[in-house]
Amino acid sequence: MFLSLTGCNKEAAAPAARKESGPLKVKAAEAREKVIKRTVESVGTLFPLDETIVSAEIDGRVDRVDVDLGDFVNKGQMMVHISDEEQRYLLAQNEAQLRSSLERLGLSKETDRVQDVKTTPDVRRAEADLFDAEQRYKRTRELRDQGIGAQADLDQAQARFNSAKAGLDSVVNQTRNLIQEVERFKAVVDLQRKKLRDTTVYAPFAASIKERQVTVGQFVRANTPLMTLVKTDPLRLRLDVPERMAPWVKVGQVAQVEVEAFEGQKFNGKIWRVSPTVDQAKRTFVAEALINNPGMRLKPGSYARARIPTDKAETIILLPSRAVQYVLGSNKAYVIKEGVIEAREIKVGERFDGEVEILEGISAGETVATTNLPRLDTGSKVVIDTAPPVPEKKSE
């Protein structure tokens, strides 16, 4: 009985072995050439067009905060106010000193200027004193020459005349110094007026509040951060592009952008900056695209994918994606030659609708298997199945 069962098993196994040793039916496709315009695909991060930290320019206590996180502010809109009481007192003191100096020069307005130092009141007074002393000296000398006046009177008149000349020179120098002092006072007043203006902090450009860093009642010093502003329309998308694509990317090209938060939607932009250097570590260069952001839907810091159509036209080799199999870290395709398989390691490039670019390993016109790939290897015998594909049955 044992021999009988053994014989039956051998007879059953033989037909199966003969069936597996026959050619394997496979579908096949031909590697074809196609002229395409290259598209650069890259990933990057969205950045605000502008970002700045607005800081205090004077010391003082904050008495008003008008904006907060997420608010949109227009250029020139007030955001923070610092108590200005001390600054107003200092300004009044400085303006009083300036007015006093202007009056000594005979000026009434801050914009007035001394055209000639001899026209100032002090100099005119000194010149009048000098003229009077000179006339007295001349009359006294005439009297002495006539024998009527005394020599002592002449000596006294001459001394007074010399003193008046020296006094005029001194007043002229003092007036010139006073003119310089007035200019200094004007600078002090202008600086104090600026400090008074600095108590009100305005938005430097239209933007959104990214961070509020101050509260009412807080005492701040100069350079204390108050608000962080970001301009988010448009946004900057910074992309890392492989160095071999450097000739393809130019300023002004259209960029189509997708983000995970809005799956299936495309946002348009244009390349506006291209780095002149390549990162030696990553072998990439940076290209920046400006992305329109109406309604502020996109947020800086988001991850984004970009496609940049170019004018670079090339002839490439294409295979159906199903003809490529990933095996042990490499891509393989199975070329059919006279019914025998030749497994080849290939290098792939861009992917298109249902097709993949072949960079190395396959030549145009060669036939490759597209089905039963896991069962194929070099030397496998196959026969090409030319029957049309059976349409799938629709479920009722």
C-alpha positions in Angstrom: 0.0 0.0 0.0 2.9 2.4 0.8 4.4 1.8 -2.7 1.1 2.4 -4.3 0.6 5.8 -2.6 4.2 6.9 -3.4 3.6 6.1 -7.1 0.4 8.1 -7.2 2.2 11.2 -5.6 4.9 11.1 -8.2 2.4 10.9 -11.1 0.5 13.9 -9.7 3.7 16.0 -9.2 5.0 15.4 -12.7 2.3 17.3 -14.6 2.7 20.3 -12.2 6.4 20.4 -12.8 5.9 20.3 -16.5 3.3 23.1 -16.2 5.7 25.4 -14.3 8.6 24.8 -16.7 6.7 26.3 -19.6 6.8 30.0 -20.7 5.0 32.5 -18.4 2.4 34.7 -20.0 3.1 38.4 -19.4 1.8 41.7 -20.7 4.5 43.9 -22.4 5.1 47.5 -23.3 7.7 49.2 -25.4 10.0 51.9 -24.1 9.2 55.1 -26.0 10.7 58.5 -26.6 8.9 61.7 -25.8 9.8 65.4 -26.0 8.8 67.2 -22.8 9.4 70.5 -21.1 11.0 70.0 -17.8 9.2 70.9 -14.6 11.2 71.6 -11.4 9.6 70.1 -8.3 10.8 71.1 -4.9 9.7 71.5 -1.3 10.2 74.4 1.0 8.9 76.6 3.8 6.7 79.7 3.6 8.1 82.9 5.2 6.6 86.3 5.7 7.5 88.9 3.1 8.7 91.2 6.0 9.0 90.6 9.7 10.2 93.1 12.3 10.3 93.6 16.0 9.0 97.1 17.0 10.8 98.3 20.1 10.5 101.2 22.5 12.8 104.2 21.8 12.5 105.9 25.2 12.1 104.9 28.8 8.7 105.2 30.4 5.6 103.4 31.6 3.1 102.0 29.1 -0.4 103.5 29.6 -2.1 102.2 26.5 -2.0 99.1 24.2 -4.4 99.1 21.2 -3.6 95.9 19.4 -3.0 92.2 20.2 -2.1 88.9 18.7 -3.6 88.3 15.2 -4.8 91.9 14.7 -4.1 93.5 11.3 -2.7 97.1 11.5 -2.3 99.7 8.8 0.8 101.7 8.2 0.9 104.6 10.7 -1.7 103.1 13.1 -1.0 103.6 16.8 -0.2 100.3 18.6 1.3 101.4 22.0 1.5 104.6 24.0 4.1 105.4 26.7 3.3 108.1 29.3 4.6 111.4 28.0 4.2 113.7 31.0 8.0 113.9 31.8 8.8 114.4 28.1 6.4 117.4 27.8 7.9 119.1 30.9 11.4 118.7 29.5 10.3 120.0 26.1 8.8 123.1 27.7 12.0 123.8 29.6 14.1 123.5 26.5 11.8 125.7 24.4 12.0 128.4 27.1 15.8 128.4 26.9 15.7 128.6 23.1 13.3 131.5 23.1 15.5 133.4 25.6 18.5 133.0 23.3 16.6 134.0 20.2 15.4 137.2 21.9 19.0 138.1 22.7 19.8 137.8 19.0 16.7 139.9 18.1 15.0 136.9 16.5 11.3 135.9 17.0 11.0 132.6 15.2 13.0 129.3 15.4 13.4 129.4 11.6 15.0 132.9 11.7 18.7 133.2 11.1 21.3 135.9 11.8 22.5 137.3 8.5 25.1 139.7 9.9 26.4 139.7 13.4 26.5 143.5 13.4 22.7 143.6 13.2 22.2 141.9 16.6 21.1 144.2 19.6 24.2 143.7 21.7 26.6 144.4 18.9 24.7 147.6 17.9 24.8 148.7 21.5 28.5 148.1 21.7 29.0 150.0 18.4 27.0 152.9 19.8 29.2 153.0 22.9 32.3 152.9 20.8 31.0 155.8 18.6 30.3 157.9 21.7 33.7 157.2 23.2 35.4 158.1 19.9 33.6 161.4 19.6 34.4 162.3 23.2 38.1 161.4 22.6 38.2 163.6 19.5 36.6 166.6 21.2 38.9 166.3 24.2 41.9 166.1 21.9 40.9 169.3 20.0 40.4 171.1 23.3 43.8 170.1 24.5 45.4 171.1 21.2 43.8 174.6 21.6 45.3 174.8 25.1 41.9 174.8 26.7 41.6 171.1 27.9 43.8 169.2 30.3 46.0 166.3 29.4 44.4 164.2 32.1 41.0 164.6 30.5 42.5 163.5 27.1 44.1 160.4 28.7 40.8 159.5 30.3 38.9 159.9 27.0 41.4 157.8 25.2 41.2 155.1 27.8 37.4 155.1 27.5 37.7 154.9 23.7 40.2 151.9 23.8 37.9 150.2 26.3 34.9 150.6 24.0 36.8 149.1 21.0 37.8 146.1 23.1 34.2 145.9 24.3 32.9 145.7 20.8 35.3 142.9 19.9 34.2 141.0 23.0 30.5 141.5 22.3 31.0 140.3 18.6 32.7 137.2 19.9 30.0 136.6 22.5 27.3 137.1 19.9 28.9 134.5 17.6 29.0 132.1 20.5 25.4 132.8 21.2 24.5 132.0 17.6 26.1 128.6 18.0 24.4 128.2 21.4 21.0 128.9 19.7 21.8 126.2 17.1 22.6 123.8 20.0 19.3 124.7 21.7 17.4 124.1 18.5 19.0 120.6 18.2 18.1 119.9 21.9 14.5 121.0 21.3 14.2 118.9 18.1 15.5 115.9 20.0 13.1 116.4 22.8 10.2 116.8 20.4 11.3 113.5 18.8 11.3 111.8 22.2 7.8 113.2 22.8 6.7 111.7 19.5 8.4 108.4 20.4 6.0 108.0 23.3 3.4 106.9 20.6 4.5 103.7 18.8 3.1 103.4 15.3 3.1 100.5 12.8 5.9 100.9 10.3 4.0 99.1 7.6 0.7 97.3 7.0 1.0 93.9 8.8 -0.4 91.4 11.3 0.6 91.1 14.9 2.6 87.9 15.4 3.5 88.5 19.0 2.5 91.1 21.7 5.3 91.6 24.2 4.1 94.4 26.4 1.2 95.1 28.8 -0.4 98.3 30.3 1.5 99.5 33.4 4.8 97.9 32.3 7.9 100.1 32.6 10.0 99.8 29.4 13.4 101.0 28.5 14.8 102.0 25.1 15.1 98.9 22.8 12.5 96.9 24.8 10.6 94.7 22.3 6.9 95.7 22.2 5.3 94.0 19.1 6.4 91.6 16.4 4.9 92.4 13.0 4.7 90.1 9.9 3.6 91.0 6.4 1.9 87.9 5.0 0.6 89.0 1.6 2.4 88.0 -0.4 4.5 85.2 1.2 8.0 84.1 0.4 8.4 80.4 -0.4 12.1 79.4 -0.1 12.9 76.3 -2.1 16.0 74.1 -2.3 16.7 73.3 -6.0 19.3 70.7 -7.1 22.3 72.4 -8.7 21.8 70.6 -12.0 18.6 72.5 -12.5 20.3 75.9 -12.2 19.9 76.8 -15.9 16.2 76.0 -15.8 15.1 78.3 -12.9 14.8 82.0 -13.7 13.3 85.1 -12.2 9.7 85.6 -13.4 8.8 81.9 -13.9 5.4 80.8 -12.6 5.3 78.6 -9.5 2.3 76.4 -8.6 2.2 75.7 -4.8 0.3 73.2 -2.7 0.1 73.0 1.1 -1.2 70.2 3.4 -3.8 72.5 5.0 -5.5 73.0 1.7 -5.2 69.7 -0.1 -6.0 69.7 -3.7 -5.9 73.5 -4.0 -3.2 75.3 -5.9 -1.8 78.8 -5.1 0.0 80.7 -7.8 3.2 82.7 -7.5 6.3 83.8 -9.3 10.1 83.3 -8.8 11.5 86.6 -7.7 14.9 85.7 -6.1 17.6 83.2 -7.1 20.7 82.6 -5.0 23.9 83.1 -6.9 25.7 80.4 -4.9 25.3 76.6 -4.3 25.3 75.0 -0.8 28.3 72.8 -0.9 26.9 70.4 1.7 23.5 69.8 0.1 24.5 70.6 -3.6 21.4 72.8 -3.9 20.7 76.5 -4.4 17.9 78.6 -3.0 15.1 80.0 -5.1 12.4 82.2 -3.6 8.9 82.6 -5.0 6.3 85.2 -4.0 3.0 83.5 -3.3 -0.2 85.5 -3.4 -2.1 85.1 -0.1 -5.5 86.9 -0.3 -7.5 86.5 2.9 -4.3 85.5 4.7 -5.2 81.8 4.3 -1.6 80.6 4.1 0.5 80.9 7.2 4.2 81.5 7.4 6.2 78.5 8.6 4.0 76.0 6.7 5.6 73.3 4.6 4.8 73.6 0.9 5.4 71.8 -2.4 6.1 73.7 -5.6 6.1 72.9 -9.3 7.9 75.3 -11.6 7.3 74.8 -15.4 10.4 75.7 -17.4 11.3 76.1 -21.1 13.9 73.3 -20.9 12.8 70.8 -23.7 14.4 67.3 -23.7 13.8 63.9 -25.3 13.3 61.3 -22.7 12.5 57.6 -22.5 9.3 56.5 -20.8 8.0 53.2 -19.4 4.7 52.4 -17.8 5.0 52.7 -14.0 3.9 49.1 -13.6 6.9 47.9 -15.6 9.3 49.0 -12.8 9.8 47.0 -9.7 11.6 48.1 -6.6 13.8 45.2 -5.3 16.3 45.3 -2.5 17.0 49.0 -2.7 17.1 49.4 -6.5 14.6 49.7 -9.4 14.5 46.9 -11.9 12.9 46.4 -15.3 12.6 43.1 -17.2 13.5 43.3 -20.9 12.1 40.6 -23.2 14.5 39.4 -25.9 13.4 36.4 -28.0 11.1 35.2 -25.3 13.8 35.3 -22.5 13.9 37.8 -19.7 16.9 40.0 -18.9 16.6 41.7 -15.5 18.2 45.1 -15.5 18.8 47.6 -12.8 17.6 51.0 -13.9 17.7 54.6 -12.8 14.4 56.5 -12.8 13.7 60.2 -13.1 10.5 62.2 -13.0 7.1 60.5 -12.8 4.2 61.4 -15.1 0.6 60.1 -15.4 1.1 56.3 -15.2 4.6 56.6 -16.6 8.1 57.0 -15.3 11.2 58.5 -16.9 14.1 56.1 -17.4 17.5 57.8 -17.0 19.7 54.7 -17.3 19.3 51.0 -18.1 16.7 50.9 -20.9 16.9 52.1 -24.5 14.1 53.4 -26.7 12.3 50.6 -28.6 13.1 47.8 -26.1 10.2 45.7 -24.9 9.7 45.1 -21.1 7.3 43.0 -19.1 4.5 44.8 -17.2 2.8 41.9 -15.4 4.0 39.0 -13.2 7.1 40.9 -12.3 7.7 39.2 -8.9 8.0 35.8 -10.8 10.6 37.1 -13.3 14.3 37.0 -13.3 17.2 36.8 -15.8 16.7 33.7 -17.9 12.9 33.3 -17.3 11.1 32.2 -20.4 8.0 34.2 -21.3 5.4 34.6 -23.9 3.8 38.0 -24.6 0.0 38.0 -24.0 -1.5 40.1 -26.7 -5.1 39.6 -25.6 -6.9 42.9 -24.8 -7.4 43.5 -21.1 -10.7 42.2 -19.6 -12.9 45.1 -18.4 -13.6 45.0 -14.7 -17.2 44.0 -13.7 -19.2 46.7 -12.1 -20.6 45.7 -8.7 -24.4 45.9 -8.6 
